[in-house]
Amino acid sequence: MTAKATRKPPVKDPVIDIRTLERFTPEQVEELKLSPYTAATLRKKAQRREIHHHRDGMKITFTRDDLQRNADLGATAPLAIGA
């Protein structure tokens, strides 16, 4: 055989579609910028039970609802000044 070997084109990382995911890893949350925290900080806060999360087989994951609840934790209400 005299066929020349050809290189396969490099495979790019697949694009993550947020609508198809039910659970997010801390790395995915950081990559998609769904939280202001890094993956390491998310893991630490989850281990300390400071934020909403799930532990599936000792793996920390987040649902969309968890991320919304965590965002609401830092929300502040406007100050009402009495007359």
MODELLER restraints for C-alpha pairs under 7 A, 6 or more apart:
rsr = mdl.restraints
at = mdl.atoms
rsr.add(forms.Gaussian(group=physical.xy_distance, feature=features.Distance(at['CA:22:A'], at['CA:63:A']), mean=6.07, stdev=0.5))
rsr.add(forms.Gaussian(group=physical.xy_distance, feature=features.Distance(at['CA:23:A'], at['CA:61:A']), mean=5.93, stdev=0.5))
rsr.add(forms.Gaussian(group=physical.xy_distance, feature=features.Distance(at['CA:23:A'], at['CA:62:A']), mean=5.39, stdev=0.5))
rsr.add(forms.Gaussian(group=physical.xy_distance, feature=features.Distance(at['CA:23:A'], at['CA:63:A']), mean=4.82, stdev=0.5))
rsr.add(forms.Gaussian(group=physical.xy_distance, feature=features.Distance(at['CA:24:A'], at['CA:61:A']), mean=5.37, stdev=0.5))
rsr.add(forms.Gaussian(group=physical.xy_distance, feature=features.Distance(at['CA:24:A'], at['CA:62:A']), mean=5.00, stdev=0.5))
rsr.add(forms.Gaussian(group=physical.xy_distance, feature=features.Distance(at['CA:24:A'], at['CA:63:A']), mean=6.27, stdev=0.5))
rsr.add(forms.Gaussian(group=physical.xy_distance, feature=features.Distance(at['CA:25:A'], at['CA:60:A']), mean=6.63, stdev=0.5))
rsr.add(forms.Gaussian(group=physical.xy_distance, feature=features.Distance(at['CA:25:A'], at['CA:61:A']), mean=4.86, stdev=0.5))
rsr.add(forms.Gaussian(group=physical.xy_distance, feature=features.Distance(at['CA:25:A'], at['CA:62:A']), mean=6.47, stdev=0.5))
rsr.add(forms.Gaussian(group=physical.xy_distance, feature=features.Distance(at['CA:26:A'], at['CA:39:A']), mean=4.66, stdev=0.5))
rsr.add(forms.Gaussian(group=physical.xy_distance, feature=features.Distance(at['CA:26:A'], at['CA:42:A']), mean=6.23, stdev=0.5))
rsr.add(forms.Gaussian(group=physical.xy_distance, feature=features.Distance(at['CA:26:A'], at['CA:43:A']), mean=6.84, stdev=0.5))
rsr.add(forms.Gaussian(group=physical.xy_distance, feature=features.Distance(at['CA:26:A'], at['CA:61:A']), mean=6.70, stdev=0.5))
rsr.add(forms.Gaussian(group=physical.xy_distance, feature=features.Distance(at['CA:27:A'], at['CA:39:A']), mean=5.18, stdev=0.5))
rsr.add(forms.Gaussian(group=physical.xy_distance, feature=features.Distance(at['CA:29:A'], at['CA:35:A']), mean=6.37, stdev=0.5))
rsr.add(forms.Gaussian(group=physical.xy_distance, feature=features.Distance(at['CA:30:A'], at['CA:37:A']), mean=6.89, stdev=0.5))
rsr.add(forms.Gaussian(group=physical.xy_distance, feature=features.Distance(at['CA:30:A'], at['CA:38:A']), mean=5.65, stdev=0.5))
rsr.add(forms.Gaussian(group=physical.xy_distance, feature=features.Distance(at['CA:30:A'], at['CA:39:A']), mean=5.79, stdev=0.5))
rsr.add(forms.Gaussian(group=physical.xy_distance, feature=features.Distance(at['CA:45:A'], at['CA:51:A']), mean=6.02, stdev=0.5))
rsr.add(forms.Gaussian(group=physical.xy_distance, feature=features.Distance(at['CA:46:A'], at['CA:53:A']), mean=6.45, stdev=0.5))
rsr.add(forms.Gaussian(group=physical.xy_distance, feature=features.Distance(at['CA:51:A'], at['CA:70:A']), mean=5.97, stdev=0.5))
rsr.add(forms.Gaussian(group=physical.xy_distance, feature=features.Distance(at['CA:52:A'], at['CA:66:A']), mean=5.24, stdev=0.5))
rsr.add(forms.Gaussian(group=physical.xy_distance, feature=features.Distance(at['CA:52:A'], at['CA:69:A']), mean=6.86, stdev=0.5))
rsr.add(forms.Gaussian(group=physical.xy_distance, feature=features.Distance(at['CA:52:A'], at['CA:70:A']), mean=6.20, stdev=0.5))
rsr.add(forms.Gaussian(group=physical.xy_distance, feature=features.Distance(at['CA:53:A'], at['CA:60:A']), mean=6.75, stdev=0.5))
rsr.add(forms.Gaussian(group=physical.xy_distance, feature=features.Distance(at['CA:53:A'], at['CA:61:A']), mean=5.99, stdev=0.5))
rsr.add(forms.Gaussian(group=physical.xy_distance, feature=features.Distance(at['CA:53:A'], at['CA:62:A']), mean=5.06, stdev=0.5))
rsr.add(forms.Gaussian(group=physical.xy_distance, feature=features.Distance(at['CA:53:A'], at['CA:66:A']), mean=5.88, stdev=0.5))
rsr.add(forms.Gaussian(group=physical.xy_distance, feature=features.Distance(at['CA:54:A'], at['CA:60:A']), mean=5.77, stdev=0.5))
rsr.add(forms.Gaussian(group=physical.xy_distance, feature=features.Distance(at['CA:54:A'], at['CA:61:A']), mean=5.20, stdev=0.5))
rsr.add(forms.Gaussian(group=physical.xy_distance, feature=features.Distance(at['CA:54:A'], at['CA:62:A']), mean=6.00, stdev=0.5))
rsr.add(forms.Gaussian(group=physical.xy_distance, feature=features.Distance(at['CA:55:A'], at['CA:61:A']), mean=6.21, stdev=0.5))
